[in-house]
Amino acid sequence: MIKGLCDHGVREILLIVADGTVGLEDRIKEYFSKADFQSCVIYKVRNTLSKVRAKDRKKAAKDLKRIYQVSTEEDALMGFGNFKEKWRGEYPKVVKSWEQELIKLLTFFKYPESIKRVIYTTNLIEMTVKEIRRIVKVIGALPSLDAAVKFVYLRVVMLNDRIVNRFLEAREDIQEMFSMRYF
C-alpha cells in the first residue's frame, strides 16, 4: 500500500493517521520520513477499555477523554498525568502503554483546531470503507476498474463534504506547515 502511493507519484505527506498496526509507522517512515504519525486515539481508547474491569470502564473512559478532548497539548499532558496517577496502581500495563505511545497519540495537537477532531481517529476512514462495501454488496460487481474508481471517489466526496470544509478552513495553516517541512 505505502509503496503503491510512491508508485503513483506521492512524494510528500504531511500526516498519516493509522490504527495500532505493529510496524506500520516504521514502514511509513521508510518512504515518507518527514510525515507526522498520528495513532488513532479512538482505537487506543477502545483497546484500553477492553483491558479495564467493567466496574471501572466509565470512570476510565471519562479520564481518558481528559487527554484527547481538551484544547491544548499541555492540558492533554496534564490529563494524562492525572490518568497515570489514578490508574497506575490497578492497571500498570494500560498506563505504561499510554505512556509509551503518548507522543503518537497527541500529534494532532500540532494541527489547526478545525481539523483536530477529524485527524485523531481513523473512524471516518473506517466508516467510509464500510459504507462503500455495503453499497458494492447491494450493487454487485462493477463493470470496470475505472467504474470502481469513479464510484469510490464519488462516494468519498459525498460522505466527506462536511469534513472537507474543515480542511478548507485550515488550508492556509496546513499549506504553511507543508511548506516549512518540504521546501
N, C-alpha and C positions, 0 to 999 in steps of 0.2 A: 504494500500500500504506500509506504513512505517513498520507496524508490520510484514507484509509479508517479507520484507527484513530480519528482525531479524529471522523469522521462517525459512528462507533459509540459515541462518548461518552468515549473515553480522553482525559484531560486532563493527567495527570501520570504520568511514567515515571521510575523511579529509574535504570535501567541498560539500555542497548542493547548487545547483543553482535552483531557483524557481521563478515562476511568483508572482503576488501580492495577492495570495490567503490568505484571512484573517485566522489567527490562525495556518497556516502551520508551521511557524518557531517554535512556541511553541510545537507543536505536534512532530516535528522532534527532538527537544532538549530533549523530554522525553526519547527517545530511543538512541540518539546519542549526548550526552551532550557536547562532545569535538569538534563536527563538526563546521566548519565555515559555515555561511549562507550568500549567495550572492543573493540579489534580482535582477531580470532581469532588466538591465538598459534600454534595448530597450522597454520593456513593460512599464516601468515608463515614458520614453520619449513620447511614443505614447499616453499614458493616459494624460500626461501633455499637450501635444499639442492639444488634443481634448478639453481642457478647456481654451485654448487661442484663442482670436479672430483671424479670418482668416488673417487679415492685419498684425498681429504680429507673425504669426507662423514661417516664415522663419528666422526672427531675433532671436526668442526664441530658435529655433532648433540649430542655429549657436552657441548661447550662451551655450546651454546645451552640445554641443559637446566639449566645453572647460572644461567641468567637466570630461567626461569619455573617451575622445580621446586624452589624454595627457600622458606623460611618467611617472609622479610620483604622489603620493598621495598629496604631497604638492601643485603641480600645479593644481590638481583637486580641492583641498580646496580653492585655490585662484580663480579658475574658478567659483566655487560655490559662493564665496564671491561677485564676480562681478555680477553674475546672480541675487543674492539676492538684491544687491544694485540697480540694474537696474529695476527689475520687481516687487519688493515687494509692490510698490505703486499701480500698476494696477492689480496685481494678488497675493494678500497676501496669499490666501489659497494654491495656487500652490507652492509658495516659502516655506510656512510652511510645506507642505507635503514633499518636498525635504529635508528640514532641519531635520525633524523627522526621515527620512529613510536614511540619507546620509551615516551613518556607514555601513549599509547593502548593499548600492549601490556601495560602494568603497572597499569592501572586496577583490576584485580581485587584488588590488594593492599589497597584501601580497604575491602573487604568481609570478613565473618566467615570464619574459617578453614574452617568446614564446607562452604561453597559455592564456595570459590576454584577448585577443580579443575573445577567444573561451568561456571563463568562465563567462564573464559579461552578457551573454544573454542565454535565453533558445531557441533562434531561431533554432539552429542546431537540438535540440531535437524535436521541433515542425515540422521542415522540414522533419526530418526522419520519424516521425509518419505519417505525411500527405502522404509521398511517399509510405509507407507501405500500408496504407489504399487504396490508388489509385490502387496499384498493386493487392491487395487482391480482390478488387471490380471487376477487369478485370478477374482474375483467377477464382473467385467464392470461394467455400468452400475448405478448406484444409482437407486432409483425416484424420489427427490425430493431437493431441496436440504436439507430437514430430515433426511432419512436420511443424507445425506453428512456433515452437521454432526455428527450423533449418532455416526456411525461414526468420524470423525476424533477427536472428543472421547474416546470410549471407548478408542480405540487409544492415544492420547497418555497417558491416565491409566494404562493397563496398562503401557506401556513406561516410564513415568517414576515409578512408585511409589517406587523407591529414591532418586530424586533429590528427590522431594517431602519425604522425611524429612529430608534435609539442609537444605532451606529451612525446615522446621518447627523444626529445631534452632536456626536462626539468626533465627527470626521476630522476637524482641524487638529484636535489633540492627538488623535491616532496617527495622522499624517506626520505630525511633528515628531512623535515617538519613533515612527518608522524611519524618518529622515535622519534622526540622530543616531540611530542604530546602524543604518546601512549606507549612509552617504557621508 
